[in-house]
Amino acid sequence: MMKAISILSIGALAAIIAGCLNTEHSASATGERYPWKKNIVTTVFWIGERPTANNPVPNRISSWDKDWSRSYGGFDDPNPAHRSNYIPVKFTPRQNPFYCALPYNDKTANGHRPEAPRVVPWFNEAYQGPSVSTCKDRWVAIRKGNRTVYAQWEDAGPFRTDYWQYVFGNERPKSNLNKGAGLDVSPAVRDYLGLNETDVTDWRFVEFSEVSRGPWSTLGENNTFVINDRKTGRELAEASKRAEGGAVVR
């Protein structure tokens, strides 16, 4: 009888814990922690883009990677005629082709900006030392109409790198040369959402647990899906070897 009660108690406790976890996930999924920023002017940029009057900084490097083009594997040609399945036809990117830029960089030459621990919501959980950005590779949901895409934050811009009041706060993007653009997206994001070169979208930060699988989950050494799938594969292989090693021969 006591054993049955113990088992029941454990089961009830597990149900309570599961309920708490589901409630926490639901709150996150509804955007209570990271609300949508709506009607944001959105422009297209790409790795390897040359500087222009409206984009004076070349995109061979990023705010967090001095060899961005090399890390990616080449020029992310935006010409639709030179693309297939959201990537350039000439090579397979080594990083996630679904990337974006927001006008904040948490890093300085000697560590992090003084306000970063206060304004970056996930700073403490993401902190890996003074040389590592807490913003790079963060997942962002971007939507146009009834279509939503997921991208990773890989650069700071357009135009500004210090505008935390907009990126993490309630301010709107300031006027700039690109009609007040507050978000840059990659050609892959453009193609998935069917965007014009200058368009309007909504965006918000998301936890990785909220990101569904899609074309953004298949490529890239920096891609959380790829990293996790490889880790799972290794763990399964190791478990299989241990099982084989422990098998009893009769």
N, C-alpha and C positions, 0 to 999 in steps of 0.2 A: 504493500500500500504506500509506504514511504517513498519507494522507488518511483512509483507512478506519479506521485505528487511532485517529486523532484523533476521528472521529465516534463511534466506539465508546466512547471514554473519556468524551466529553461525555454520551453516553446513559447510561453507568453512573453518572456523577456525578449526573445528574438523577434517576435512580432512587433513589440513596442519599438525596438531599435530600428527595425525595417521601416516602421511608420514614420519615425523621426527623420530617417535618411530620405524617404520619399518626399516628405514635407519640405526638407531643405532643398532638394533638387527642383521641386515644383516652384519654389520661390525664386530660385535662380532662373528657371526656364521662362518664367513670366517677365523677366527683366527687371525685377525689383532692385537688384544690386547694380545692374548696368542698364540704365534706360536707353531707349532708342534716341538717337540724335537725328531729327527728321529734316527732310528737304535741304540736304547739304550738297552744294555744287561739287561735282565730282569730275576729275580729269584723269586722263590715261597717261601713264608713264611706263617706261620699260628699262630693263637692265641693258646697258650699252647705249642708251639714248645720248645723243650729242647735245651740247648746250644750245639754246635758242634764246631769243629775246624774252620769251615768256617762261623759260626754264633755264636760267643762267648756270646751273650746276650740272656738270656731266654725270651720268648715272653709271659710270664704270666703277665707282665706289659708292658705298652707302655710309650713313652715319655710324654704322657698327661693323663695317667690313671694308677694309682698304682694297681688297681684291674681289669685290663683289662679282664682277663679270667672270672672273676665273672660277670663283666658288660655284657660280651658277652653271658654268660650262660653256658660256658663249653669249652671243647677242640674241636677246629675246625679241626677235624680229616681229613688229606689230602688224605687218602687212598680212591681212587675212589670206591672201593667195599663197603665202609662205608658211601657213600654219595648218595643223591638222590635230584634232582631238585636244585642243587647248594648248598645244605646245608647238615650237618651231619644227619644221620638217627636217632640218639639217642635223639636229642632235636631240638627245634626251636630257633634259635639265637635271642637274645634280641637287637642286633645291626645289622646293615647292613652287610651281609656276603661278599659283594663286597667292599673290602677295599684294601688299598695300603700304601706303605711307600716311602718317599722321604728323601734324606739326609740333612734335615734342621729342626731344632727345634727353633721356635721363642721365646720360654720361657726360663727364668732362674729361680732360686729359689726365686728371689725377684722382678720379673716383666718380662719384655721382653728384648731380646738382644738389645744392643744399636743401631745396624744397622736395626733392624726389621721395624721401622716406615718408613725407607727410601727404603728398598728393597722389602718388601711384598707389591705387587701392590694394594691390597684391604685393607690394614691395617686400615686406618681411618674408612672406612665403617663397618668393622667387629669388631672394638675395643669395648670390654665390660668390661674393667678394667684390672689392672695389673695381676690378677690371671687367666685370661682366654686366651687360645691360639687363635690367629686369623687364624691359619692354620688348626687346627683339624676340620674334617668333610667337608673340601673343596672338591668339585667335580672335578674329573680328567677323561678325555677321554683317553682310551688306545686302540690302534688298532693293528691288525695283519692281513696283507693282506687286504681283503675287509670287514673285520668284526671289529666292534667297540663296546667296552663295557664301561660302566661308573662306577666308583668306588669312594669311599670317602677316603680322606687322614686321616689315623688314627695313624700313627707312624712315627718316624724319623729313617732313615736308607736307604740302607744298609751301615754299618760301620761308616759313618760320620753323624754328626748332625749339622754341621756348614757351609755346602757348598752351600751358597746362590748364589754364582757366577754361579753354574750350574742350580740350581732349578729355579731361577728367571732371570738368565743372559744367556750369550751365550757360556759359557765354557762347555766342555765335561766332563763326569765322569772321575775321576782319576783311576789309576790302583788299584786293591784290590784283595783279595783272591778269589773273585767270578768273575774273568775275566773282571774286570772293571764294574761290575753291577752298574746301576744308578737308578734302580726301583725294589722294591719288590711288589709282588701281591699276593692276597689271593687265596686259592684253587678254589673259585667260579670264579674269574677272569680267572685263568688258564683253567678251564673247559669250560668256555664260548668261549674263544679264541682258545682252543685246543693247549695250549702251552706245550713245554717240560719243565723240571725242570729248565733248563737254556735256555733262548731263546732271541730273539731280537724283540722289539716292538717300536712303536712310541707313544708318549703321549703329552698331553697338558692340561692346566687348562681350565675349561669351567665355564661360568655362569650357575646358576641353570636353567635359562630359556632355555638353549640350550640342557638340558638333556631330552631325550625322555624316555617314560615309557618302562619298560622291567623288567626282573627278579630282577634287582637292585633297583626297586622302591617299593617293597612290604613289606619288613621287616626292623625292627630296630627302637628303640626309638630315635636314632640319625639321622634317615633317613628323609631328607627334605620332601619327598613325603608323608611319613606317618604322619609327624607333620602337614603338610598343609591339608591333607585329614581329619584328626581329627578336626582341627580348622574349616574347612568348614562344617563338619558334625554338630559340636556344634552350629555354626552360623545358619544353616538351621533349627535345632531343636528349637533354641530360636526364630527365625523368625516365625516358625509355631505356637509356643505357643502364641506369641504376636498377631498373626492373629486370633487365636481361641479366645483369651481374648477380642479382639476388635470386634468380630462378633456381629452383631445386631440381636437379637431374635425377630421375627415378629409373 
